[in-house]
Amino acid sequence: MVQALCAYFPANFLGTDVYGGRHFCFPSSADLSTLAEATAWDLGWGYRAPRLVNLASQLGALGGDSYLASLARLDDGGARAALCGLCGVGRKV
């Protein structure tokens, strides 16, 4: 599922290993904001597809990758609270 998402964005191709495996970096929030829900379904995200698209939209509205980077300046509790405010993000039990 994650591998298919990463490979969907060919500009994120990192290289091929000695066994022929292709490797990609994780998409940026800008990349994710271009993803249609139907495409996320096709990539195997299933019931998570709408959440992924909603999350990408939320991140875009908050400032994308720069917003995520800004969370590093917060203490753990503040960063956790900010992340838990995003669609589909929460504490594990």
C-alpha positions in Angstrom: 0.0 0.0 0.0 2.7 2.5 1.0 5.0 1.2 -1.7 2.3 1.6 -4.3 1.7 5.2 -3.1 5.4 6.1 -3.3 5.8 4.5 -6.8 2.7 6.4 -8.1 4.9 9.6 -8.1 7.7 8.8 -10.6 9.6 12.0 -9.7 10.3 10.4 -6.3 12.3 7.6 -7.8 15.5 7.1 -5.8 17.1 4.2 -7.7 17.3 0.5 -8.2 19.1 -1.9 -5.9 21.4 -4.7 -7.0 18.4 -7.1 -6.9 16.3 -4.9 -9.3 14.1 -3.5 -6.6 13.0 0.1 -7.3 13.0 2.5 -4.4 11.0 5.8 -4.0 10.9 8.4 -1.3 7.6 9.1 0.5 5.5 11.7 -1.4 5.5 15.3 -0.2 2.4 16.9 1.1 2.2 18.7 -2.3 2.3 15.4 -4.1 -0.4 13.9 -1.9 -2.6 16.9 -2.4 -2.9 15.9 -6.1 -4.1 12.4 -5.3 -7.7 11.7 -6.2 -9.6 9.4 -3.8 -10.3 7.0 -6.6 -6.5 6.7 -7.2 -5.9 6.0 -3.6 -8.5 3.2 -3.8 -6.7 1.8 -6.9 -3.4 1.9 -5.0 -4.9 -0.4 -2.3 -5.7 2.1 0.4 -9.3 0.8 0.7 -11.4 2.4 3.4 -8.3 4.6 4.3 -8.5 6.4 0.9 -10.9 9.1 1.9 -8.9 9.7 5.1 -5.6 10.0 3.1 -7.2 12.5 0.7 -8.7 14.5 3.7 -5.3 14.5 5.5 -3.5 15.8 2.4 -6.1 18.6 2.1 -5.7 19.5 5.8 -1.9 19.5 5.5 -2.1 21.8 2.4 -4.3 24.2 4.3 -1.9 24.3 7.2 1.2 24.9 5.1 2.2 21.4 4.0 5.8 20.2 4.6 6.8 23.4 6.3 3.9 22.9 8.8 5.2 19.4 9.5 8.7 20.7 9.9 7.5 23.3 12.4 6.3 20.6 14.7 9.9 19.7 15.5 10.1 22.9 17.5 7.3 21.8 19.8 7.7 19.7 22.9 6.4 16.1 22.6 3.0 16.9 24.0 2.5 19.8 21.7 3.6 17.9 18.6 1.4 15.0 19.6 -1.6 17.2 20.0 -1.0 18.9 16.7 -0.7 15.6 14.9 -3.7 14.1 16.6 -5.7 17.0 15.2 -5.2 15.7 11.7 -7.6 13.3 10.0 -6.8 9.7 10.7 -4.1 10.4 13.3 -4.5 9.3 16.8 -2.9 7.5 19.7 -2.7 3.7 19.6 -4.2 1.8 22.5 
